[in-house]
Amino acid sequence: MGRMFTLAVAVPILLAAAPPNGGREGLFGVYGLEPGISQAELSERVAKLGSKLACRPSTRNKRLNECTATRLRTPDRGDWSLRASVVDGTTAILNLNGQGPVRQLDQIREEIAVEFGRPNLRSYGSIRTYEWIRDGRLLRVGSMGREDWRELSITMIQGSVLDQLGQDDQGT
């Protein structure tokens, strides 16, 4: 814990522009990480952020890999940890976690809103969650903590990958 990072970000740095994607619809993500990419591509992108992706098969479902990476170094000098759920080699869920001053975490939310529009807001005491949902994809930015310092979580979900896992498993 206790990871500190500076989040002086600009939209081009924070948001992942969808790379050439072989016919996939444009996906949204952050720091070049996005749901719907292959596990191999995720590993390459994590390496570009100075970390190594470690994956292991789920004990409950052989089609699911659980992956982690720590100390991802983002262009804004962020220090993040990553958890990913990969279904049949495709990234279904990505979760980034970090910490920082409230004003800088608010800047992340505002920069994402510039790209993706006004979010849905949920607030529970010191917990705030902002969500963007587009074409079966979800991007959620959540924060909680003190008035001046907050924990931040960015979750990205590719719904179609999760749907396929549920549908395919019904017959087995």
N, C-alpha and C positions, 0 to 999 in steps of 0.2 A: 504494500500500500504506500501511501505517502508520495506517490509519483506526482511530480509537479510539471506542468507544461505551460508554455506560452502559446496562446491561440490567436495570434495576430494573423487572421486568415483573410483570404480573398476568395471569391467564388471559384475561380479557375483552379485554385490549389485545393480547396476543400472538396468540391464536388467531382465525382468521377464522370468524365465525359465518356459515354459508351464507346469503347474501342471498336475497331472493325469487328463485327460480331457474326460473320457467317450467316446472315439472314435472321438472326434473333431480333426481336423488337428491342428498341433502346431500353436499357434498364437504368435504374438510378441507384446510386451508392455514394460512398465517401472515400476519399483517399485512394482512389483507384480500386477499391474493393466493392463488389456488388454481388447480389445473389444471382443464381442462374449460370454462373461460370463453372467450368470443370474444376475438379480438385487439383489437377496439375496446374491450371492457370492460376488458381488461388495461391498455390505454393510459390509460383513465380512472382506474383504480385507481393506476397508477404516478404519474399527474399529482397525485393526492391526496397522494402521499408526496413531492411536490416535485421530481419528475424528469420526464424525457421519454423515451418508448419510441422507440427507433430500430430499424427492421426492414429486412431486405433478403432477397430471394429466395435460396434455396439454389442453388448452381451444379449440384448433383447431381439435385435433384428439384424440379420447378416447383410442386408442392403444398406445399412446406415453406418457411416463412420463419424466419430466425434473427433474434432480437430481443435488444437489450441496453438497459440503463438503468444509470446510475451515480448515486451519492450519494442513494439513497432515504433519506429521513428518517422513521424510524418514531416512534411515540408515545413510546417509551422512549429517545429520542434516539440511536437506532442509526443507523449510516451503512453502507448495504449497496450492493452492486452486484448486478444481475440479468441473467441470461441466460435466454432462453426459446426453445423450439422450438414453432412454431405450424403445425399441419397443417390445410390447407383452412379456415383462419380460426379454428380452435379450438386453444387452448393445450394442448399435450401434456405438455411438460416445463418446469418452472420451477426455476431454481437461484439461490439467494441466497448471497452470500459476504460475510463480514465478519470482524472480529477483536475480541478482548476478553479480560479476565481470566478465568481458569479458573472461579472461583466464580460469576461471572455467566453464563458459558456453560452451566455445570451447571444453573443456575436455568432457562434456556430449556428444556433437556431435561426437567427435573422438571415444569415447567408444562405442557408438551405431554403428558407421561405422565398428569397429572391428568385431562386431557380424553380421551385416546385409549387409556389403559391401559398396561400394562407393554410395553416395546419388546423387540425382538430385539436383542441386543448382539453386536457383533463388535469384537475388539480386536487390534491388531497393533502392539506396542511403544507408541509415543506416539499412535498413531492409534486413535480410538474411533468407532464408527458405531452409531447406534441407529436401528432401522427399525420402522415401523408399517405394516401392510398391511391394507387394508379394501376389500372389494368391487372389486378390480381397481385400486385406487389405492395408491400408495406415498408415504409421507412418511419421509425419511431425514435425520437430523441427524448430521453428521460433524464431528470436530474433530481437530486435530493441532497439535503445537507444544511449547513449553517447559512446565515445571512450573507456571509462574505466568501464562502468556500463550498463547493458542491462536488458530488460524485456525478459523473456523466455516463450514460449508457446510450449507445446508438445501435439499434436493431434493424436489420434489413431482412425481409422474408420474401421468397419467391413462392407464392401460393400454389402455382401449378405443379411444382415439384412435390410439395407436401400432399397435394390432392392425389397425385399419381401413386404415391406410396400407400395411402389409405385404400385406394381402389384396387390396386394390385394385390394387396395383402388380404383382402376379403375372401378370396378364393383359396388361400393357402392355409 
